[in-house]
């Protein structure tokens, strides 16, 4: 991955977080965090 691609990905992620905060008040990030926790639990069960 080049520096240019990494910079664009970073800016895209920061923009997505800013829009989530501005439009929904972190609801999207909280939802994704909860789903990630569920996925980790599910994967640990199958281990």
N, CA, C and O atoms as a Tripos MOL2 file, in Angstrom:
@<TRIPOS>MOLECULE
protein
  188   187    47     0     0
PROTEIN
NO_CHARGES

@<TRIPOS>ATOM
      1 N           0.8490   -1.1700    0.0000 N.3       1 UNK1
      2 CA          0.0000    0.0000    0.0000 C.3       1 UNK1
      3 C           0.8990    1.2380    0.0000 C.2       1 UNK1
      4 O           1.8170    1.3650    0.8100 O.2       1 UNK1
      5 N           0.6140    2.1140   -0.9010 N.am      2 UNK2
      6 CA          1.4260    3.3250   -0.9810 C.3       2 UNK2
      7 C           0.9380    4.3510    0.0290 C.2       2 UNK2
      8 O          -0.1550    4.2250    0.5830 O.2       2 UNK2
      9 N           1.7500    5.3550    0.2590 N.am      3 UNK3
     10 CA          1.3750    6.4230    1.1860 C.3       3 UNK3
     11 C           0.1340    7.1600    0.7100 C.2       3 UNK3
     12 O          -0.7040    7.5710    1.5130 O.2       3 UNK3
     13 N           0.0250    7.3210   -0.5800 N.am      4 UNK4
     14 CA         -1.1200    8.0430   -1.1360 C.3       4 UNK4
     15 C          -2.4240    7.2840   -0.8690 C.2       4 UNK4
     16 O          -3.4240    7.8940   -0.4900 O.2       4 UNK4
     17 N          -2.4250    5.9820   -1.0600 N.am      5 UNK5
     18 CA         -3.6190    5.1690   -0.8030 C.3       5 UNK5
     19 C          -3.9460    5.1750    0.6810 C.2       5 UNK5
     20 O          -5.1120    5.2920    1.0560 O.2       5 UNK5
     21 N          -2.9360    5.0520    1.5290 N.am      6 UNK6
     22 CA         -3.1600    5.0650    2.9790 C.3       6 UNK6
     23 C          -3.7510    6.3940    3.4170 C.2       6 UNK6
     24 O          -4.6360    6.4200    4.2720 O.2       6 UNK6
     25 N          -3.2850    7.4860    2.8550 N.am      7 UNK7
     26 CA         -3.8230    8.7980    3.2090 C.3       7 UNK7
     27 C          -5.2840    8.9260    2.8000 C.2       7 UNK7
     28 O          -6.0990    9.4360    3.5690 O.2       7 UNK7
     29 N          -5.6220    8.4700    1.6010 N.am      8 UNK8
     30 CA         -7.0130    8.5350    1.1530 C.3       8 UNK8
     31 C          -7.9210    7.6480    2.0040 C.2       8 UNK8
     32 O          -9.0420    8.0420    2.3250 O.2       8 UNK8
     33 N          -7.4560    6.4710    2.3680 N.am      9 UNK9
     34 CA         -8.2580    5.6010    3.2410 C.3       9 UNK9
     35 C          -8.4660    6.2360    4.6060 C.2       9 UNK9
     36 O          -9.5620    6.1730    5.1640 O.2       9 UNK9
     37 N          -7.4130    6.8510    5.1490 N.am     10 UNK10
     38 CA         -7.5240    7.5340    6.4310 C.3      10 UNK10
     39 C          -8.5290    8.6790    6.3520 C.2      10 UNK10
     40 O          -9.3740    8.8260    7.2350 O.2      10 UNK10
     41 N          -8.4420    9.4810    5.3090 N.am     11 UNK11
     42 CA         -9.3730   10.5970    5.1480 C.3      11 UNK11
     43 C         -10.8080   10.1130    4.9730 C.2      11 UNK11
     44 O         -11.7390   10.7350    5.4870 O.2      11 UNK11
     45 N         -10.9940    9.0180    4.2560 N.am     12 UNK12
     46 CA        -12.3190    8.4540    4.0610 C.3      12 UNK12
     47 C         -12.9120    7.9630    5.3860 C.2      12 UNK12
     48 O         -14.0930    8.1780    5.6580 O.2      12 UNK12
     49 N         -12.0950    7.3100    6.2020 N.am     13 UNK13
     50 CA        -12.5640    6.8280    7.5030 C.3      13 UNK13
     51 C         -12.8950    7.9950    8.4250 C.2      13 UNK13
     52 O         -13.9150    7.9670    9.1150 O.2      13 UNK13
     53 N         -12.0550    9.0090    8.4440 N.am     14 UNK14
     54 CA        -12.3160   10.1860    9.2830 C.3      14 UNK14
     55 C         -13.5910   10.8890    8.8180 C.2      14 UNK14
     56 O         -14.3880   11.3280    9.6470 O.2      14 UNK14
     57 N         -13.7910   11.0000    7.5170 N.am     15 UNK15
     58 CA        -15.0040   11.6130    6.9890 C.3      15 UNK15
     59 C         -16.2410   10.8110    7.3830 C.2      15 UNK15
     60 O         -17.2640   11.3860    7.7540 O.2      15 UNK15
     61 N         -16.1500    9.4870    7.3030 N.am     16 UNK16
     62 CA        -17.2790    8.6360    7.6880 C.3      16 UNK16
     63 C         -17.5920    8.8000    9.1720 C.2      16 UNK16
     64 O         -18.7630    8.8620    9.5490 O.2      16 UNK16
     65 N         -16.5710    8.8710   10.0180 N.am     17 UNK17
     66 CA        -16.8070    9.0730   11.4530 C.3      17 UNK17
     67 C         -17.4170   10.4450   11.7260 C.2      17 UNK17
     68 O         -18.3170   10.5730   12.5560 O.2      17 UNK17
     69 N         -16.9290   11.4650   11.0300 N.am     18 UNK18
     70 CA        -17.4790   12.8070   11.2120 C.3      18 UNK18
     71 C         -18.9480   12.8590   10.7910 C.2      18 UNK18
     72 O         -19.7800   13.4330   11.4930 O.2      18 UNK18
     73 N         -19.2590   12.2560    9.6450 N.am     19 UNK19
     74 CA        -20.6430   12.2500    9.1880 C.3      19 UNK19
     75 C         -21.5370   11.4660   10.1310 C.2      19 UNK19
     76 O         -22.6770   11.8610   10.3740 O.2      19 UNK19
     77 N         -21.0380   10.3630   10.6630 N.am     20 UNK20
     78 CA        -21.8180    9.5890   11.6270 C.3      20 UNK20
     79 C         -22.1150   10.4310   12.8590 C.2      20 UNK20
     80 O         -23.2430   10.4260   13.3520 O.2      20 UNK20
     81 N         -21.1300   11.1480   13.3580 N.am     21 UNK21
     82 CA        -21.3410   12.0000   14.5300 C.3      21 UNK21
     83 C         -22.2960   13.1370   14.2070 C.2      21 UNK21
     84 O         -23.2010   13.4290   14.9900 O.2      21 UNK21
     85 N         -22.1050   13.7800   13.0630 N.am     22 UNK22
     86 CA        -22.8960   14.9510   12.7070 C.3      22 UNK22
     87 C         -24.3530   14.6040   12.4060 C.2      22 UNK22
     88 O         -25.2630   15.3420   12.7860 O.2      22 UNK22
     89 N         -24.5710   13.4800   11.7220 N.am     23 UNK23
     90 CA        -25.9340   13.1240   11.2940 C.3      23 UNK23
     91 C         -26.6580   12.2900   12.3500 C.2      23 UNK23
     92 O         -27.8350   12.5290   12.6200 O.2      23 UNK23
     93 N         -25.9720   11.3120   12.9540 N.am     24 UNK24
     94 CA        -26.6510   10.3590   13.8260 C.3      24 UNK24
     95 C         -26.2020   10.4070   15.2760 C.2      24 UNK24
     96 O         -26.7940    9.7260   16.1130 O.2      24 UNK24
     97 N         -25.2040   11.1640   15.5970 N.am     25 UNK25
     98 CA        -24.7510   11.2300   16.9820 C.3      25 UNK25
     99 C         -24.1080    9.9510   17.4750 C.2      25 UNK25
    100 O         -24.4050    9.5090   18.5850 O.2      25 UNK25
    101 N         -23.2410    9.3460   16.6900 N.am     26 UNK26
    102 CA        -22.4850    8.1270   17.0010 C.3      26 UNK26
    103 C         -23.3320    6.8610   16.9920 C.2      26 UNK26
    104 O         -22.8270    5.8050   17.3750 O.2      26 UNK26
    105 N         -24.5830    6.9120   16.5760 N.am     27 UNK27
    106 CA        -25.4130    5.6970   16.5720 C.3      27 UNK27
    107 C         -24.8530    4.6160   15.6550 C.2      27 UNK27
    108 O         -24.8930    3.4330   15.9950 O.2      27 UNK27
    109 N         -24.3370    5.0070   14.5080 N.am     28 UNK28
    110 CA        -23.7800    4.0270   13.5770 C.3      28 UNK28
    111 C         -22.5470    3.3460   14.1390 C.2      28 UNK28
    112 O         -22.3720    2.1400   13.9710 O.2      28 UNK28
    113 N         -21.6890    4.1110   14.8050 N.am     29 UNK29
    114 CA        -20.4740    3.5430   15.3840 C.3      29 UNK29
    115 C         -20.8080    2.6080   16.5450 C.2      29 UNK29
    116 O         -20.1810    1.5600   16.7010 O.2      29 UNK29
    117 N         -21.7750    2.9790   17.3440 N.am     30 UNK30
    118 CA        -22.1960    2.1100   18.4500 C.3      30 UNK30
    119 C         -22.7930    0.8180   17.9110 C.2      30 UNK30
    120 O         -22.5310   -0.2590   18.4480 O.2      30 UNK30
    121 N         -23.5980    0.9180   16.8470 N.am     31 UNK31
    122 CA        -24.1820   -0.2710   16.2230 C.3      31 UNK31
    123 C         -23.0920   -1.2050   15.6970 C.2      31 UNK31
    124 O         -23.1360   -2.4130   15.9290 O.2      31 UNK31
    125 N         -22.1120   -0.6350   14.9830 N.am     32 UNK32
    126 CA        -21.0240   -1.4570   14.4510 C.3      32 UNK32
    127 C         -20.1930   -2.0750   15.5600 C.2      32 UNK32
    128 O         -19.7490   -3.2160   15.4310 O.2      32 UNK32
    129 N         -19.9730   -1.3500   16.6460 N.am     33 UNK33
    130 CA        -19.2340   -1.9010   17.7760 C.3      33 UNK33
    131 C         -19.9620   -3.0740   18.4020 C.2      33 UNK33
    132 O         -19.3400   -4.0740   18.7590 O.2      33 UNK33
    133 N         -21.2780   -2.9590   18.5390 N.am     34 UNK34
    134 CA        -22.0710   -4.0510   19.1090 C.3      34 UNK34
    135 C         -22.0390   -5.2730   18.1920 C.2      34 UNK34
    136 O         -21.9080   -6.4020   18.6640 O.2      34 UNK34
    137 N         -22.1590   -5.0510   16.8940 N.am     35 UNK35
    138 CA        -22.1140   -6.1730   15.9500 C.3      35 UNK35
    139 C         -20.7280   -6.8230   15.9270 C.2      35 UNK35
    140 O         -20.6180   -8.0410   15.7920 O.2      35 UNK35
    141 N         -19.6790   -6.0230   16.0590 N.am     36 UNK36
    142 CA        -18.3320   -6.5790   16.1230 C.3      36 UNK36
    143 C         -18.1790   -7.4430   17.3740 C.2      36 UNK36
    144 O         -17.5600   -8.5050   17.3180 O.2      36 UNK36
    145 N         -18.7330   -7.0010   18.4910 N.am     37 UNK37
    146 CA        -18.7010   -7.8010   19.7150 C.3      37 UNK37
    147 C         -19.4350   -9.1190   19.5430 C.2      37 UNK37
    148 O         -18.9670  -10.1600   20.0050 O.2      37 UNK37
    149 N         -20.5910   -9.0780   18.8740 N.am     38 UNK38
    150 CA        -21.3350  -10.3120   18.5930 C.3      38 UNK38
    151 C         -20.5320  -11.2480   17.7010 C.2      38 UNK38
    152 O         -20.5220  -12.4590   17.9230 O.2      38 UNK38
    153 N         -19.8540  -10.6950   16.6880 N.am     39 UNK39
    154 CA        -19.0460  -11.5150   15.7940 C.3      39 UNK39
    155 C         -17.8870  -12.1630   16.5400 C.2      39 UNK39
    156 O         -17.5880  -13.3340   16.3110 O.2      39 UNK39
    157 N         -17.2390  -11.4310   17.4160 N.am     40 UNK40
    158 CA        -16.1330  -11.9810   18.1920 C.3      40 UNK40
    159 C         -16.6200  -13.1030   19.1040 C.2      40 UNK40
    160 O         -15.9530  -14.1300   19.2350 O.2      40 UNK40
    161 N         -17.7760  -12.9140   19.7320 N.am     41 UNK41
    162 CA        -18.3450  -13.9660   20.5710 C.3      41 UNK41
    163 C         -18.6580  -15.2030   19.7580 C.2      41 UNK41
    164 O         -18.3720  -16.3190   20.1910 O.2      41 UNK41
    165 N         -19.2500  -15.0170   18.5680 N.am     42 UNK42
    166 CA        -19.6080  -16.1300   17.7150 C.3      42 UNK42
    167 C         -18.3680  -16.8780   17.2600 C.2      42 UNK42
    168 O         -18.3650  -18.1090   17.2380 O.2      42 UNK42
    169 N         -17.3210  -16.1620   16.8990 N.am     43 UNK43
    170 CA        -16.0840  -16.8120   16.4730 C.3      43 UNK43
    171 C         -15.4260  -17.5520   17.6370 C.2      43 UNK43
    172 O         -14.8630  -18.6290   17.4380 O.2      43 UNK43
    173 N         -15.4850  -17.0010   18.8340 N.am     44 UNK44
    174 CA        -14.9020  -17.6720   19.9920 C.3      44 UNK44
    175 C         -15.6550  -18.9620   20.3040 C.2      44 UNK44
    176 O         -15.0530  -19.9360   20.7590 O.2      44 UNK44
    177 N         -16.9630  -18.9760   20.0640 N.am     45 UNK45
    178 CA        -17.7390  -20.1700   20.2970 C.3      45 UNK45
    179 C         -17.2870  -21.3040   19.3860 C.2      45 UNK45
    180 O         -17.2250  -22.4530   19.8240 O.2      45 UNK45
    181 N         -16.9720  -21.0060   18.1340 N.am     46 UNK46
    182 CA        -16.5820  -22.0280   17.1820 C.3      46 UNK46
    183 C         -15.1250  -22.4010   17.2680 C.2      46 UNK46
    184 O         -14.6810  -23.2960   16.5480 O.2      46 UNK46
    185 N         -14.3820  -21.7620   18.1030 N.am     47 UNK47
    186 CA        -12.9740  -22.0910   18.2540 C.3      47 UNK47
    187 C         -12.8110  -23.3700   18.9590 C.2      47 UNK47
    188 O         -11.6840  -23.8140   19.1800 O.2      47 UNK47
@<TRIPOS>BOND
     1     1     2 1
     2     2     3 1
     3     3     4 2
     4     3     5 am
     5     5     6 1
     6     6     7 1
     7     7     8 2
     8     7     9 am
     9     9    10 1
    10    10    11 1
    11    11    12 2
    12    11    13 am
    13    13    14 1
    14    14    15 1
    15    15    16 2
    16    15    17 am
    17    17    18 1
    18    18    19 1
    19    19    20 2
    20    19    21 am
    21    21    22 1
    22    22    23 1
    23    23    24 2
    24    23    25 am
    25    25    26 1
    26    26    27 1
    27    27    28 2
    28    27    29 am
    29    29    30 1
    30    30    31 1
    31    31    32 2
    32    31    33 am
    33    33    34 1
    34    34    35 1
    35    35    36 2
    36    35    37 am
    37    37    38 1
    38    38    39 1
    39    39    40 2
    40    39    41 am
    41    41    42 1
    42    42    43 1
    43    43    44 2
    44    43    45 am
    45    45    46 1
    46    46    47 1
    47    47    48 2
    48    47    49 am
    49    49    50 1
    50    50    51 1
    51    51    52 2
    52    51    53 am
    53    53    54 1
    54    54    55 1
    55    55    56 2
    56    55    57 am
    57    57    58 1
    58    58    59 1
    59    59    60 2
    60    59    61 am
    61    61    62 1
    62    62    63 1
    63    63    64 2
    64    63    65 am
    65    65    66 1
    66    66    67 1
    67    67    68 2
    68    67    69 am
    69    69    70 1
    70    70    71 1
    71    71    72 2
    72    71    73 am
    73    73    74 1
    74    74    75 1
    75    75    76 2
    76    75    77 am
    77    77    78 1
    78    78    79 1
    79    79    80 2
    80    79    81 am
    81    81    82 1
    82    82    83 1
    83    83    84 2
    84    83    85 am
    85    85    86 1
    86    86    87 1
    87    87    88 2
    88    87    89 am
    89    89    90 1
    90    90    91 1
    91    91    92 2
    92    91    93 am
    93    93    94 1
    94    94    95 1
    95    95    96 2
    96    95    97 am
    97    97    98 1
    98    98    99 1
    99    99   100 2
   100    99   101 am
   101   101   102 1
   102   102   103 1
   103   103   104 2
   104   103   105 am
   105   105   106 1
   106   106   107 1
   107   107   108 2
   108   107   109 am
   109   109   110 1
   110   110   111 1
   111   111   112 2
   112   111   113 am
   113   113   114 1
   114   114   115 1
   115   115   116 2
   116   115   117 am
   117   117   118 1
   118   118   119 1
   119   119   120 2
   120   119   121 am
   121   121   122 1
   122   122   123 1
   123   123   124 2
   124   123   125 am
   125   125   126 1
   126   126   127 1
   127   127   128 2
   128   127   129 am
   129   129   130 1
   130   130   131 1
   131   131   132 2
   132   131   133 am
   133   133   134 1
   134   134   135 1
   135   135   136 2
   136   135   137 am
   137   137   138 1
   138   138   139 1
   139   139   140 2
   140   139   141 am
   141   141   142 1
   142   142   143 1
   143   143   144 2
   144   143   145 am
   145   145   146 1
   146   146   147 1
   147   147   148 2
   148   147   149 am
   149   149   150 1
   150   150   151 1
   151   151   152 2
   152   151   153 am
   153   153   154 1
   154   154   155 1
   155   155   156 2
   156   155   157 am
   157   157   158 1
   158   158   159 1
   159   159   160 2
   160   159   161 am
   161   161   162 1
   162   162   163 1
   163   163   164 2
   164   163   165 am
   165   165   166 1
   166   166   167 1
   167   167   168 2
   168   167   169 am
   169   169   170 1
   170   170   171 1
   171   171   172 2
   172   171   173 am
   173   173   174 1
   174   174   175 1
   175   175   176 2
   176   175   177 am
   177   177   178 1
   178   178   179 1
   179   179   180 2
   180   179   181 am
   181   181   182 1
   182   182   183 1
   183   183   184 2
   184   183   185 am
   185   185   186 1
   186   186   187 1
   187   187   188 2
@<TRIPOS>SUBSTRUCTURE
     1 UNK1         2 RESIDUE 1 A UNK
     2 UNK2         6 RESIDUE 1 A UNK
     3 UNK3        10 RESIDUE 1 A UNK
     4 UNK4        14 RESIDUE 1 A UNK
     5 UNK5        18 RESIDUE 1 A UNK
     6 UNK6        22 RESIDUE 1 A UNK
     7 UNK7        26 RESIDUE 1 A UNK
     8 UNK8        30 RESIDUE 1 A UNK
     9 UNK9        34 RESIDUE 1 A UNK
    10 UNK10       38 RESIDUE 1 A UNK
    11 UNK11       42 RESIDUE 1 A UNK
    12 UNK12       46 RESIDUE 1 A UNK
    13 UNK13       50 RESIDUE 1 A UNK
    14 UNK14       54 RESIDUE 1 A UNK
    15 UNK15       58 RESIDUE 1 A UNK
    16 UNK16       62 RESIDUE 1 A UNK
    17 UNK17       66 RESIDUE 1 A UNK
    18 UNK18       70 RESIDUE 1 A UNK
    19 UNK19       74 RESIDUE 1 A UNK
    20 UNK20       78 RESIDUE 1 A UNK
    21 UNK21       82 RESIDUE 1 A UNK
    22 UNK22       86 RESIDUE 1 A UNK
    23 UNK23       90 RESIDUE 1 A UNK
    24 UNK24       94 RESIDUE 1 A UNK
    25 UNK25       98 RESIDUE 1 A UNK
    26 UNK26      102 RESIDUE 1 A UNK
    27 UNK27      106 RESIDUE 1 A UNK
    28 UNK28      110 RESIDUE 1 A UNK
    29 UNK29      114 RESIDUE 1 A UNK
    30 UNK30      118 RESIDUE 1 A UNK
    31 UNK31      122 RESIDUE 1 A UNK
    32 UNK32      126 RESIDUE 1 A UNK
    33 UNK33      130 RESIDUE 1 A UNK
    34 UNK34      134 RESIDUE 1 A UNK
    35 UNK35      138 RESIDUE 1 A UNK
    36 UNK36      142 RESIDUE 1 A UNK
    37 UNK37      146 RESIDUE 1 A UNK
    38 UNK38      150 RESIDUE 1 A UNK
    39 UNK39      154 RESIDUE 1 A UNK
    40 UNK40      158 RESIDUE 1 A UNK
    41 UNK41      162 RESIDUE 1 A UNK
    42 UNK42      166 RESIDUE 1 A UNK
    43 UNK43      170 RESIDUE 1 A UNK
    44 UNK44      174 RESIDUE 1 A UNK
    45 UNK45      178 RESIDUE 1 A UNK
    46 UNK46      182 RESIDUE 1 A UNK
    47 UNK47      186 RESIDUE 1 A UNK
